[in-house]
């Protein structure tokens, strides 16, 4: 049996995705697909060794080796060496670097946190825009004698700023905002 077959036999897909910093969503063992802009988990992870993954969004799928190839953008032989080293399978003389694995996990978590914060910021701006737009429409004075509502005044001043913010921060599903 060659090294690739042994890796597929020994490693389960859920073990690999967890080690590389992904969090499985339950029920069903899904993650957001790292191979396309995925906002909701669409990549199915199979738990049994020998089974791999399938993304219902972009169609990518395969074994643990295919996952490593796509994730790290490396060829088959490099993915075999990397999985062997990262999971200390001892199928060759390569030694894993636990610091590199920990750094990879920390970097992925940082990117996920930044994306979550950016999406929350975008949603806050969206709700503020909606509130001000409603104030401008529904609280506008109907006659010159009517007292002007403070929310209408606020809307007149802030809507242009928010328009500019949205021009500078277009919504990009699944991407991080600046």
Beta strands, then each sheet from edge to edge (+ up, - down):
strand 1: 30-31
strand 2: 43-45
strand 3: 53-55
strand 4: 61-62
sheet 1: 1+ 2- 3+ 4-
end
